Amino acid sequence: MTGYEITEIGGLDQWRDHFGGFAPARSRDGRRVVDHELAMQFIGLTANALEPGEQAGYWHTHSWPTPEA
């Protein structure tokens, strides 16, 4: 297989050391925005390390275009 790349993002025990997010207001400890390190155009990807009882911080949805009648 060709056309892919591998990025080492460290062990799970190291993920909590990162601080990040897609927007400053939603940035937090334990979130690493991986797509900043990859050549990705249409995908947003984060690696998250949460403490017990901690929430992801935000939820969102995507709307799909409706088919034309």
Secondary structure, 3 states (H helix, E strand, C coil): CCCCCCCCCCCHHHHCCCEECCCHHHCEECEEEHHHCCCCCCCCCEEECCCCCCCCCCCCCCCCCCCCC
